[in-house]
Amino acid sequence: MTLVGSRLPRIDGPAKVRGATAYIDDKPFAGLYGATVRTPIARGRIRGIRFLDGPDWREFVIVTSRDVPRFAVSVHAPDTSHGEAAAAAEHVDLNIVRLIHDDQPYLVRDEFRHKHEPVVLLAHPDRDIVRWAATRVQLECEPLPAVLDYRQDPEIAQIQHGMDNVLKAYTLQKGAGENAAALQAVFDEAACVVEGTYETAAQEQAYIEPQGMVAEVHFAGDKPVHVRVEGSLQCPYYVHTALKHLLNLPDDAVQVVQAPTGGAFGGKEDYPSILAGHATLLALKSKQPVKIVYDRVEDMQATTKRHPSQTRIRTALSAEGKLLALQAQVRMDGGAYVTLSPVVLSRGTIHLGGPYDITHVHIDAKVMLSNTAPNGAFRGFGAPQTIFAMERHLDVCAKQLDLDPAELRRRNLVQRGGQLATGQVIDEPIQLRQWMDATLDTLGYADKRRQHLHFNAQAVQSGKPLRRGVGLSTFMHGCGFTGSGEVWLASRVKVRVIGGGIVEVCAANTEMGQGAETVFTGICADALGLGVQDIRVAIPDTAQVPNSGPTVASRTSMVVGHLVAKACDDLVHKLEDQGLLGVAMQPAGQPVSVQAQGRGRRWPAQQLREALKKAEGLEGWSLYEPPPGVVWDDKTYKGVAYGTYAWACYAAEVEVDTTTCEVKILDFVAGQEIGRVLNRTLAEGQIAGGVVQGMGWALLEDVVRDAEGGMANANLTSYVIPTMADVPKVRVLFQEQPYGYAPFGAKGIGELPMDGPAPALLNAVAMALDVDVASAPATPEKLMALLTRGTR
C-alpha cells in the first residue's frame, strides 16, 4: 500500500487551479434561460396570475401547474432509498416532488405554504430579459394564517399537516426511561438535578456556486422519449428518481449527469430535484434546452437551510458527577414541507446522548411545520443541534457540581462494553479518555483554565474589558445511514477496464470539493497494487454508473470506497477465470478489510497491467453487505444505530471584548479518531473546513426572517460567514483505530467536524463572560443583551 495514508495530491486539483474546470454555467450552451416567479407571503391561496405590461409575452415559454398532470397511472413503484418498497400507485399527482413524503409541489396549484414558493416558470433566449420579465408577473394571493414560530403549538387554523403540524416524531427510551414513574424516582433520589433549554438557529450552506441545472428533452414526434439533465448536485439518483416520476418515464429514459460542483454541504442533496424538474418542464414545453442558474439572493431565499432547534434537557447526577438519567424534549423547525426532516430528526435524536454511558434515557423529539422555506440537509444532519445542547448542558452541570467540565466528561465517557443511549453496546476498542486528554494537552487546557480564571478576576476588579476562556466538547458521529438505511439502499459499484488497460471506477458518488475522486483513485490503486496513472474515476452519470447511494452521511469513503475495493477483487477474479493472469502470484499483504482481499496485489503490477490491456470491457461488481450484528429496530428505536462511530474531542480558547462583545478565537484543537486516515491532506482539510463552518454557526451566521418568514438578509454582505480574519490556525489531531468493515480501516469524516465547534466555543465564551450562553449563534448583539441583563 503506497497511496493510502499518504498525501496523494488532488486528482481534480490542477484543472481547478488553472481555471480549466467548467462548472454548469461555464459550459457552452445554446437554448433558453429560465426564471421563476415566487409567492410574496408566508401562506395563502393563488387567486390569479397577471402578466403585466412591458415584456412581449409571445416571446416567452410559460409553465404553471396546469402544465403538469394531476392524475396519472404511474409506471414506477415508489423509491426505496428511505424505506421499504411498495406497489406502483394508480392515481398520482406528477406535480409532487418524489422524496420521503409526497407533499411538496414543483409548482403551486392553489394553496401555498411559504414565501418564495415557485408558481410560474418562464423561459426566453435572453437571460437578463427573462429575469426582468419574472418581476412583471403579479400573483394575486389570499392570505391564510401562518406559523412562523415552530416552538409554539399551532392554532386550528394554522394546521397544514396531519392533526398537529408534526412532520415526524421519535421517542428514544432506555432503562427507567421506559416508565415515567421509574424515571421520576431516579430524579427524586439524585444528588443533583439540572435543567436547561438550548436553541440553535438556521444556517445557510453558502456553497461557492449557486444552484444550476440544464435540461434537454428528446422527442419521438410529440412524445418525450429521453431526458438529459446536467447540473450542480450531490445525489444523481435522487434527481433521477424525482424526474422519472415527474415525467412518468421508465428508468432508462432519464439521464442525470453531475457537472463539476462548487460545494454542497447538503444544500444540493434534495433541492436539485426541484430545480431539475423546473428546467425539464420548460424544456418539455419549449422543445429546446433550458438552463436555470440562480443568483445568490434567489438561492438563499428559496433553498433549504439547517433546521433551527430547541432542546430542553433535564439530567440527574450523583454527587460525584455520574450521569444517572437524561430526559429531553427536542423540537426542530422543518419549514413548510417534509423534505428530509424525518432523517435529520432521527440522527439528532440518536446523537443527543453523546458518547456517554447513561443508564436511564428518555428523549421525545419532533419536527414541526412552519411557513418558511423548507429546511433540509446540512453537514451534520441534525447531530450538531442536539450535540450543542448536550455539551453546553454538561458545562452547566459541571458548574453546579463545582467540577472541571473536562473531569465531568471523563467520569461519564463510554468505554468498551458500555452502552450508548439506544442501548448499542460498544464492542470496538476505544480509548475516549486518552483521546480527550491528547486534545486538551495540545491546547494546554488545564493551565489555561487556571490562568484565565485569574485573568478574568483581575479584569473585573480593574475594570478592563477583555475576558478569556477555554471550552471543550466531546462527541461522536455515526458513520453511514442510520439503522437499516444502508441495506435499503442496496448500493452497487462497478469497476471496468477501458482503453489501454485503465481501470475506471463507476460510482454515483460525487466530487464536490471534499476529495472523493482522489480517495477513490487511491483505494482502487492500492487494492489492485497499481499506480494512479492506471486508474480513472468516471463522471457520475446515471446512464453510466450504478446507484451507489447518495453522497451524504459520511459514507463516501467508508461505505462506497469499500465497495470500490470489493469490485476490484471481483475484477481480478474474472481475469483469473479467463486465464489472463497465469499462475505466478506473490503475497498480497494485509487484506483491505474483512470483506475485501486486495487480490490484485497478489500479482506483479506489470503482469496485471498486461492482463488488463487484453480485457477491455471487463467489469468487476460489488454489492453492499452489512457487517454482522448490525440490528436496528425502527419501531422501538433501539439497537445498533451505526456499524461504527467516529469519536472526537474539540477544545477552544477565546478572548471576548466586553465593550463590543466581539469574540476572538485564540486557539482551536480538533482531535478525532476516524479509523485509518486515507489521505492526510484531504482529511486535514475536511476537518479544518468543517471547524470553520462550525465557527460561523456558533458566532456569526444569523438568518434574519422578515414578517412573512422569508430570509431578509439573503446576500453575503449582511449574512456574515467567517473569513481568514476570523479564525486561527486549526490544529488537527488524528487517532487511528481501524474499522474492519471499511477500506483499509477508514471511517466517515465529512460531518464530524461540524458537530463539535459550536459547543466548544460557546463553553469557552460562557467561561469568559460568566454567563449562560444557551443559544447559537452568539453574535455580539446577543452577548451584549446577556451582559446587559446580567444573566448568570
Secondary structure, 3 states (H helix, E strand, C coil): CCCCCECCCCCCHHHHHHCCCCCCCCCCCCCEEEEEEECCCCCEEEEEEEECCCCCHHHCEEECHHHCCCCECCCCCCCCCCCCCCCCCCCECCCECCCCCCCCECCCCCEECCCCCEEEEEEECCHHHHHHHHCCEEEEEEECCCCCCCCCCCCHHHCCCCCCCEEEEEEEEEHHHHCHHHHHHHHHHCCEEEEEEEEECCCCCCCCCCCEEEEEEEEECCEEEEEEEEECCCCHHHHHHHHHHHHCCCHHHEEEEECCCCCCCCCCCCHHHHHHHHHHHHHHHHCCCEEEECCHHHHHHHCCCCCCEEEEEEEEECCCCCEEEEEEEEEEEEECCCCCHHHHHHHHHHHCCCCECCCEEEEEEEEEECCCCCCCCCCCCCHHHHHHHHHHHHHHHHHHHCCCHHHHHHCCECCCCCECCCCCECCCCCCHHHHHHHHHHHHCHHHHHHHHHHHHHHHHHHCCCEEEEEEEEEEEEECCCCCCHHHHHCCEEEEEEEHHHEEEEECCCCCCCCCHHHHHHHHHHHHHCCCHHHEEECCCECCCCCCCCCCCCCCHHHHHHHHHHHHHHHHHHHHHHCCCCCCCCCCCCCCCCCCCCCHHHHCCHHHHHHHHHCCCCCEEEEECCCCCCCCEECCCCEECCCCCEEEEEEEEEEEEECCCCEEEEEEEEEEEECECCCEHHHHHHHHHHHHHHHHHHHHCCCCCECCCCCECCCCCCCCCCCCCCCCCCEEEEEECCCCCCCHHHECCCCCHHHHCHHHHHHHHHHHHHCCCCCEECCCHHHHHHHHHHCCC
